[in-house]
Amino acid sequence: MLVLALILTLTGSTGADEPAVPSHGTICLAPVKDDGDPRGYYSEHFSVRVDDGDWFDVPSDKPFSIGELATQEKHLVSVRDGDITIESFWFRFEQYESPDLCLWYKPWYRTWSLWPASNAGKKCRCDVGQRRRTG
């Protein structure tokens, strides 16, 4: 026992369980209001897809969740305006140190950003049950 206690002390391990990293995460898709692009460059009929999943219409009223994404994998987010893909980027949940992310449109820069949902305020408070698929 003395040897085990000495090993635990030297390695810094107490045997206590460390918080487990969730195996699945979500992306909360923030709504884009009708005035989403003040310069009128896009039709504002945006849809989003993660990896090879379904396309989801970007809502104009309230956010919704795209969930059950593996937190240990790299994911591809694609955004289209109408039928034209206008942006895509890769991400890993570990970059954001959160399993719950927010995807939102920045109209003045005409770009999409991903960040921890906890930093997004009410813009990205999602109900996991709300999902809309475009097909």
C-alpha positions as CSV (number, residue, x, y, z in Angstrom):
1,M,0.0,0.0,0.0
2,L,2.8,2.4,0.8
3,V,4.3,1.8,-2.6
4,L,1.0,2.5,-4.3
5,A,0.5,5.7,-2.3
6,L,4.0,6.8,-3.3
7,I,3.4,6.1,-7.0
8,L,0.1,8.1,-6.9
9,T,1.8,11.0,-5.2
10,L,4.7,11.1,-7.6
11,T,2.5,10.8,-10.7
12,G,0.0,13.4,-9.4
13,S,-2.9,10.9,-9.8
14,T,-5.4,10.6,-7.0
15,G,-7.5,7.9,-8.6
16,A,-10.4,10.4,-8.8
17,D,-12.4,10.3,-12.0
18,E,-11.6,13.2,-14.3
19,P,-14.5,14.8,-16.2
20,A,-15.3,12.7,-19.3
21,V,-15.2,14.4,-22.6
22,P,-18.6,14.0,-24.2
23,S,-18.6,11.7,-27.2
24,H,-21.2,13.8,-29.1
25,G,-21.6,17.5,-29.6
26,T,-24.1,19.9,-31.2
27,I,-24.1,22.9,-33.5
28,C,-26.8,25.4,-32.7
29,L,-27.7,27.2,-35.9
30,A,-28.5,30.9,-35.2
31,P,-31.3,32.5,-37.2
32,V,-30.7,35.0,-40.0
33,K,-33.3,37.7,-40.0
34,D,-34.8,39.0,-43.2
35,D,-32.4,42.0,-42.9
36,G,-29.5,39.5,-42.5
37,D,-27.4,41.1,-45.3
38,P,-27.8,44.8,-45.4
39,R,-26.0,45.1,-48.7
40,G,-28.3,42.5,-50.4
41,Y,-25.5,40.3,-51.8
42,Y,-27.2,37.0,-51.0
43,S,-30.7,35.8,-51.5
44,E,-30.8,35.0,-47.8
45,H,-32.1,31.5,-48.5
46,F,-29.2,29.9,-46.6
47,S,-28.9,26.2,-45.8
48,V,-26.2,24.4,-43.8
49,R,-24.8,20.9,-43.9
50,V,-22.3,19.1,-41.6
51,D,-20.1,16.5,-43.3
52,D,-22.3,14.5,-45.7
53,G,-25.5,14.9,-43.7
54,D,-28.8,16.5,-44.6
55,W,-29.1,20.2,-45.6
56,F,-30.9,22.3,-43.0
57,D,-32.6,25.6,-43.8
58,V,-31.3,28.4,-41.8
59,P,-34.2,29.7,-39.7
60,S,-35.3,33.3,-39.6
61,D,-37.1,33.1,-36.3
62,K,-35.4,31.0,-33.7
63,P,-32.3,28.8,-33.5
64,F,-32.3,25.0,-33.8
65,S,-29.8,22.3,-33.2
66,I,-27.8,20.0,-35.5
67,G,-26.7,17.3,-33.1
68,E,-25.1,13.9,-32.5
69,L,-21.8,14.9,-34.0
70,A,-18.7,12.9,-32.8
71,T,-16.5,15.2,-30.7
72,Q,-13.4,13.3,-31.5
73,E,-13.7,13.7,-35.3
74,K,-13.0,16.4,-37.8
75,H,-16.1,17.9,-39.4
76,L,-16.9,19.9,-42.6
77,V,-19.5,22.7,-42.4
78,S,-20.9,23.7,-45.8
79,V,-23.1,26.7,-46.4
80,R,-25.1,27.4,-49.5
81,D,-27.2,30.3,-50.7
82,G,-30.0,28.8,-52.8
83,D,-28.3,26.0,-54.7
84,I,-24.8,27.6,-54.6
85,T,-22.2,26.6,-52.0
86,I,-20.8,29.9,-50.8
87,E,-18.6,28.8,-47.9
88,S,-17.2,25.7,-46.3
89,F,-14.7,25.0,-43.5
90,W,-13.3,22.2,-41.3
91,F,-13.4,22.2,-37.5
92,R,-12.8,20.0,-34.5
93,F,-14.8,20.4,-31.3
94,E,-11.5,20.4,-29.3
95,Q,-10.6,23.7,-31.0
96,Y,-13.4,25.4,-29.1
97,E,-13.1,23.4,-25.8
98,S,-16.9,22.8,-25.9
99,P,-19.3,20.1,-27.2
100,D,-21.9,22.8,-27.9
101,L,-21.2,25.3,-30.6
102,C,-23.0,28.1,-32.3
103,L,-22.9,28.8,-36.1
104,W,-24.0,32.3,-37.1
105,Y,-23.9,34.6,-40.0
106,K,-22.0,37.9,-39.9
107,P,-23.8,40.1,-42.5
108,W,-21.3,42.9,-42.8
109,Y,-18.5,40.5,-43.5
110,R,-20.7,38.0,-45.4
111,T,-19.1,35.1,-43.5
112,W,-20.1,32.4,-41.1
113,S,-18.5,31.9,-37.7
114,L,-18.4,29.0,-35.3
115,W,-17.8,29.5,-31.6
116,P,-18.8,28.0,-28.2
117,A,-22.5,28.4,-27.7
118,S,-21.9,29.6,-24.1
119,N,-20.4,32.8,-25.7
120,A,-23.2,33.4,-28.0
121,G,-25.9,34.5,-25.6
122,K,-29.6,34.1,-26.5
123,K,-28.7,34.0,-30.3
124,C,-27.8,30.4,-29.9
125,R,-30.1,28.9,-27.2
126,C,-31.2,25.8,-29.0
127,D,-34.0,23.3,-28.4
128,V,-32.4,20.0,-29.5
129,G,-35.7,18.7,-30.8
130,Q,-36.0,21.5,-33.4
131,R,-34.6,20.4,-36.7
132,R,-35.5,21.3,-40.3
133,R,-34.3,19.5,-43.3
134,T,-34.2,20.8,-46.8
135,G,-33.6,17.5,-48.5
